[in-house]
Amino acid sequence: MLRKAFLAVALAAATTVVAPLTGHASAGGAPPTAAAVNVYYDTSSAPTFASAIRQGAANWNARVSNVKLVENRSAATLRYREGNDPRGSYASTNGHGSGTIFIDYTQARQYYVTRITAHETGHALGLPDHYSGPCSELMSGGGPGTSCTVASPNATEAARVNSLWANGFAGTYEWKVIYEQVPVHS
């Protein structure tokens, strides 16, 4: 008898856990809702740009609902670094919220630094570069020139990230290092 009671409780508990994972309605009849996936980031190796990184993350958080960028050094899968690199700023990422974003000092003096941090974060969220795009496209990077200060994703970019992260991360994206192609403007 005790074994039957234990099995009944275990079965009820398993149903409560499995239903949200499988997408089936719970006993109450309401469909499960997916919570946003948290991507934890760390700014401790980029203290010069910490406030711009936080602002870039806030800009993404204001525009997307399926993924949230949360600063948490001990849980971070996404780390920001700063320094000098002749190749400029870059993202070394799998596009699933993991990797390293490097902010180059020289490039940060030439371009709006919050745009750089938000753009590189876009790679960590799964977006590719689109250098031929207008200033209104965050992922156009340095393509529009140094006067561009748009540091938030546009509606198309936000929709793409929401789509990629609809059920965790649904896209395919290989680990890569994405160096920013900074155009020479005369």
N, C-alpha and C positions, 0 to 999 in steps of 0.2 A: 504494500500500500504506500509506504513511504517512497519507494522507488518510482511509482506512478506519479505521485505528487511532484517529485523532483523533476521527472521528465516533462511534465506539463509546464512547470515554471521555466525550465530550460528551453522548451519549444517556444513559449511565449516570448522569452527574452531574445531568442535567435530571430524570430519573426520581426521584432521591433528593430533589431540591428540590420537585418538583411533587406527589409523593404525599402529603406531610403537608398541603399546601395544599388538595388536593382531597378529602381524607378517605379515600382509598384506602389499603389496607394496603401496607406496605413489603415489600420482597423477603423479609424475615424472617418475614412472615406476621402480625406483631402489629399491631393497629390503632394509628394514631398517637394520642398523647395531647396534648391542648391545654394549653399552659402558661398560667398566669394572665397577664392583661394588666397591665402596670405603668402606673399613673397617677402621674406625678411632680408633686409639689407643692412650694411655696415659702412659708416662713413669715417671710421677712426683712422684709416690710412689716407684720407683725403681731407684733412682738417681745413685747409684753405678754402675748399669748395663745399663744405658741409651744408651751409645754408642754401646754396644753389641746388644741391642734390635733394635736400628736403623739399624745396619749392617745386622742383621737377617732379618728384614723387607725388606731391600734393596735386599738381596739375593733372597727372595721370589718374589719381584717385577720384578727382572731381568729374572725370569724363567716362570712366569705365566702372562696371559693377561686378564683373565676374572674377576680378583679381584685384587685390589691394596690396600696395607697397607699405610695409611696416618696418620702421627702424628698430632693429633688435640685434645687437652685436653678437650675442652668444648663439642665436639661432640662424644667423645670416647664411644664405646660400648665394647672395649677390653682394659682392664687395667692390667698393670704390677705392681707387688709388690715384695718386697725383705724382707728377714729375715731369721730366723733359724727355721727349721722344721725337726724333726727327720725322717720324711718320705721323705725328699728331695724336689726337684722342682716338680711342678705339674701344670696342667691346669684344671681349673674348667670352663667348656664351654659347649655350646650347639652345637659346631661345625659349627655354622653359623656366626662366626665373633664376637660373644659376650662372655663375661666372664672375668675371672681373671686368669692371669698367675703369678705364684709365683716362684721366683728364690731363691733357698736356698744357703746361704753363704758357707756352707761346701762343697756342691756339686760343686759350682762354683770355689772353690779352687782346686778341683780334676779334673774336666773336662773342656774342652774348652768352655768358657761361651757363645760365639756366637753360637756354636752348640746347647747348651741348649736352648737359647732364640729362635732360628729358629725352633728347634724341637718342643718346646711347642707351638709356633705359628702355626705349622702344625696341631696340634689338633684343634685349634680355626678355622682353615680352613676346617676341616672335616676329617682329616686323623687319623687312629688308629696307635698304636704302632706296631712295627715289630722287637722285640728285637733280633730275631735270624738272622736278616739280616746283611749284611757286612757293613763296615765303609762307603761305598759309598752310603748307604741308610740313609738319614737324620733321618727317623722315626725308625731306629734301636736304636736310643738313646744311652744309655750307654752300650748296649750289646757288641759292639766291643772293649770296654775298654777305658782307659783314654788317650791313645795316639791318638785316632781318632779326627781329627780336621776338618773333612768335615762339613761345615755349610750351604750348599746349597742343595735344593732338587734335586734329580736326575731326569732324563727325565720321568720315570714312575710316580714318585710322582707329578711332575709338571703337567703331563697330567691328572692325577686323580683330582687334584684341579681344573684345567681348565674345566674338565667335570662336576664336582660338581657345579661349579659357572657359567656354560654356560648361564643360564637364571636367574641370581640372584643366588639362591642356590637351586639346584635341588635334593639334596640328603636328606635322612632321618637320623637323628642323635639325640639321646636323650641327654638331659643335663646330664653331668657326671663329676666327678672329676677323673682325670687320674694321679695317682702317678707314678713316674718313678721307675721302678724296676732296681736298680743299682746292677749289679752282683758283687760278691766277686771274685777278681782275686788274685791268689796266686803267 
